[in-house]
């Protein structure tokens, strides 16, 4: 991904460990762009298929499908009481270390 396309996934001063815990990428080589950013994923049905209780929140209350998917996340509003915008299953190699 071009560094200008990075979508911020953290906050000023986030550590590599905290960034990766959120399921995001960390690269501090380039000034003026997010260092902690959402991975560029090509989501298939299997990456978004999981038990609803396993979902890890990737958005906020009321997030739109467009905003959710633009962050590289999955959206499914079928189940109340669980995140509707959530991180996909990540296979080894989807996130640079």
Protein Blocks (a to p, Z undefined) as FASTA:
>chain_A
ZZklpccfbdehiafklmmmnopacdfkbghiafbdcddddddfklmgccfklpccfbde
hiafklmmmnopacdfkbghiafbdcddddehjacZZ
